[in-house]
Amino acid sequence: EKGLSCFEVDGKDHKVYCQNLCLLSKLFLDHKTLYYDVDPFLFYILCEVDAEGCHVVGYFSKEKNSQENYNLSCILTYPPYQRKGYGKFLISLSYELTKREEKIGSPEKPISDLGMISYKSYWTCVLLEALTGAEAGRKNVTTSIRALSTATGVAEDDVVTTLQDLSLLTHWKGQTFISISKDVLKQASARERKVRLANPACLVWTGPPPVGRDK
């Protein structure tokens, strides 16, 4: 997006910087515990860019090799820059990285209350977009939980939870079906239309460090 840049910083190569970033985050995140062992993590630093340079507005961290397929460990938008959509922008970036890796991802649990609000908004946005596309080509597209998960990179459990919240799941004779309600899609899409998302076409990323690099 114009006026924004995001930088990948390896916790192993820039240990002091990443430790200081985590210590600063402890001022705003009650549940923040990691601040010393940063080697296994990558940090994605979001900056506003102007004539004077790049100004950090927030970041998220991601395990280089997560056994649970977590695509985000910690996320923070600094207080002066909140309510500008940067949280959901960072979340969307984490999923764009996941899709580049051809994986399915989910944030590390437990998620803070504020974090869950942002995640639900993001999941709603991308799933409604996928469902709207499925509705447009309904004769040729079979929509399923797995198909939505593959298309968005969102874990199936998170897809189910979001569709339940949107009242788009129905149960009949022991089976669960996606019920695409045009009214619900229209109302929810209007709420999510202004969500700020990362543009995958602008993503320049070579992938995570090779397995075993940090050993």
N, C-alpha and C positions, 0 to 999 in steps of 0.2 A: 504494500500500500504506500502511496506517495507520502513522504515525510516520516516514514518508519523504516528502521533497519533492525535486523536481528542477527546476533553473533553467537556462534557455538564456541564454548570455552571448555576445554578438557580439564577436569579436576586434578588429574595426575600431572599435567604439564604446567598448570597455573594454580598450584595448591593454595598459596597465601591469599590470592584474590578470591577464590571460591570459598575459602574458610571465612574471610571477612564478609562476603556476601551472605553466608548462612548466619553469621553472628548478628548482622544487621537485621535479618529477617526475624530473629528471635524477639525483637522489640515489638513485632506486630502479629506474630503467630504463636499462640499459647502452646500449641502442640508440637512446635518445632523442637526436635531433639538432636538431629544430626548437624554438626558443625566442624568436626575434626577430620573424620574419615571421608574425604571427598574424592579420593582416587577412583572409585568405581562409577563415578557419575559424570555426565555431560550437563553443562549449564547453558541454557539458551536465554541470552540477554536481549530484551526488547528496548529499543531506544527511539526517542523522538529526535529527529534530525533537523537542524536549522543552520544558519550561516556560521554559528559559533561552534558547531560540532554535534556530537551525539550525547544525548542525555538519557540516562537509564530511567525507565519508568516501571520496570518489573522484570520477572524472569520465571522460568520453570526449570526444574532439574529432572533428569531421566537416567535411570540405570543403563549402563552400557550393555549389560547382558542380564536381563530380568528373567528368571525362571518362571515367573507367574505372568509374563507378557504385560507387565505394567509399562505404560508408555509415558507416565508422568509420576514423579515422586513428591515434589513440593512445588507450589505455585504461589506467587505473590505479586500483586500490583501495589506499588507504594502509595500511601494515602493521598498525596497531592494529585495523583493521576487516576484515582478510582472514578467509577461511573462514566468512563469514556469508552467502554467496550474492550479494554485491553485484556481483561481476564479471559473472555471468550476468544479473543484473537489468539492468545497463547495456547488455549486448549485446542483450538482448531489447528494450530501449527503442530502440536503434538500428534494429532491424528494424521496430518499430512505426512509426517515422518513415518508413522506406522504404515500407511498405505504404500509409501515408497519401499518399505522393507517387505511388502506383501504379507503383512501380518494383521492380526486383530488385536486391539489393545483396550486397556481400561486403566483408570487411575489407581494408584496405590491406595489401599484401604487401611484405616477408615478415612473418609473425606470429611473435612470440616463443614459446618453448616453453611457458611458462605460459599465454600467451594462447591458444595452440592447444588446450590442455587444456580451457579454459573454453568455447571455441567448439565443440569436438567434443561436449561435454556438452550445450550448448544446441541444436545441430543435431539431436543424437539425440533430445532431448526433443520438439521441435516436429515432427520428421518422424514419430516414433512416434505422436504424437497424431493427425497427419493420416492415417497408415496405419491406425490403429485405427478412425477414423471411416470410412475407405474399406472396411475389412473388415466393419464393422457394416452398411453399405449396399451390400454387394458386388454385388447383382443390378442395381443402378441406377448404379453408379459405375465409371468406367474410370480406373484409376490409372496415371499415367505420370510420368516425371522432370519433364517440363514442368509437369504439373498440380501436382505437389508444390512445385515452385519458385514457381509463381504463388500458391499458397495460403499459403505461408510467407514469401515474400520472399527466400528463400535461393537464391543463384545455383546454376545447374544443376551446375556442376563440384563445388560443395560438397555438393550433394545426392548425387551419384554417389559421392564419396569416403566420405561417412558411411554410405550403404547398403552399400558394399563392406565397411567395417569391421564392420558388423552382420551380414554374410553374408546380406543380403537381395536380392542380385542373382545371377541365374543367366544363363549364356550357352548358347545352343542354335542351331545352324545359322547362325552369324554374326550373331545378334541377341541383344540383352540384355533380360531381363525382370525385373520386380520380383517376387520370391517372398515372399509375405506368410506368414511362419511364425508361427503362434499362440504357439508355445513361446518363440521369440525375442522376440516383442512382449511377452509376459507378463513374461519375465525382465528385459528392458531397461526396461520401464515401471516395474517395482518399484524399479529403481535410480534412475530419474529423477523419481520421484513428488514428491520434496521440493525440486525446483528452484524457486527464487524468480524469478518472471517479472513483468514490468511488465503492468499491467492497462490495455488500450487504452481502456476506458471512462473512465478517469481522466485520459487525455491531452488537455490543452488546448494546441493547437498550430496556428498559422496558416500554417505552411509556411516554406520557406527564403526568404531575401531575393531579390527579383527579379533576374534576370540583368542585369548591367551596373551594378548599384548601386554597386559598389566601384571602378568605373573613373573 
